[in-house]
Amino acid sequence: MRNALIVFLGGAIGTFLRAGIDVALTGGRLSATTLLACNVIGSLALGILIRALGPAVEDSEARCQFRLFAGTGLIGGFTSYSSFAVLAGTVLAGGAPVPGVVYALLTVLAGVAAALIGTMLVPDGAAHDRRGRRSGPEGGAP
């Protein structure tokens, strides 16, 4: 139950941030550009987070909870696959198949590229092991 509350709190914050950006930039209307930006930024952030935290196999309880809060909750709430699917489907159903397909492909490819870039931004050895020490040769842990 505690982990569900942690994800809920992170998700509420992430969703609030995305909605705030939407309101600030479009007056609260669903915008393809704003949604694309949030999804790509979220993918980049998730790539950085996953690389910085390292493998989840031996996470301490605190690291597991942080991963749930930040990754599943905050970033998961900030990005929105369901809004992306509805927006792409609406464009496709509205008789504009080429823009709908281009938007869908652009979103997926840009998200994957951003996640990959995020993992590359974290230097080797920067991940911490479950005891909070740096892993790799510089941190002394195997």
N, C-alpha and C positions, 0 to 999 in steps of 0.2 A: 504494500500500500504506500509505503514511504517513497519508493521509486516512482510510482505513478504520480504522486504529488509533485515530485521534483520535475518530471517531464511536463506536467500541467503548468507549473510556474514558468518554466523556460518557454513553453509554447505560447503562453499568454503574453509574455514580454515580446517574443519574436513576432507574433501576430499584430500586437499593438504597434511595433516599429514599422512593419510593412504597411499597415493601415494609415499610420501617420504620414509616411512617405506618399502614399496614394492621395490622401487628402491635401497635403501640401502642394503636390504637383498637378493634380487633376481635379481637385474638388471632391474627391471620393469616388469618381467613376473608375471602373476597371479599365486600365490602359495597358495595351500590349507592350509599350515601351517600358513603362514602370515595372510591370510584372517581369519582363525579360531581365531588366537590370537587377531586381531583387533576387531572381533565381540564379543569375550568374554570380552576383556578389556572395550569395549564400553558398554556392558551390565552391567558390574560392575559399571562403572561411572554413568550410567543412574539410577541404583538402589540407589546409594549414593545421586545423585542430587534430585531425586524425594522424597526420605525420608527427606533430609535436608530442602527442600523447603516446605514440607508439602502439604496439599490439595490445589488444584488450585482454589477452589470455590470462595474464597474471595481475590484473588491476587490483589495487587496494579498494576497500569500500568507498573511500573518499574520491578516488580517481574514477571509479565506476559511476558514482553519483554526479561528478562533474561532467563526465562524458554524456550521461543521460540528460542533464540540464542543458549543457551547451549545444551538443550535437543533435540529439533527438528532439529536445524541446525548443530551445531558442532558434537554432538555425532551421529546424524543421518547420517551426511556425512562421519564420521570416520568409521562407520560400513557399511556393504553393503549386503543387502539381495539379491539384483539382481545378484551380482557376486557369492554369495554363491549358488544361484539356478542354475546359468549357470554352475558353476564348478561341482556341484553334478550331474546335468543332463548330462554333458559331460562324466563324469566317468561312469554313468549308461548306456548311449548310446554306450560307447566304449566297451561294453561287459564285464564290471566288476561290476556286480550288488552288490555284497557283499561290496566291498570297498565304493561304492557310497552310499549305505544305511547306512553303519557304519559312514561315514563322515557326512551325513545329520543328523542322530540321535545325534552324538557327538556334532555337532554345536548347535543344538537346546537345548539339555539337558545342555550342558556347559553354554550356554547363560542364560538360566533360573536360573541355580544354581548361576551364577555370579551376576545376578540381585538381587536374594534373599540375597546373602552374602552382596552385597552393601547396601541393606536396613538395614541389621543387624549391619553394621559397624557404623551407625549413632545412637548415644545413644538416649534413650527416652528423650523428652524435648528439644532436640537440634534443632528441627524445629522452624522456626520463623513465627509469625503471620504476617498479611499484613502490620502492622505498624512497623515491624522490631524487635519486642520484642520476647523473647523466649516464646514458648508456654509450657503448662504443669505446674506442681506445682512449679518447680524451678524458672521459669520466671515470675510467678505471673499472667499470663493470664490463662483463663480457658482452 
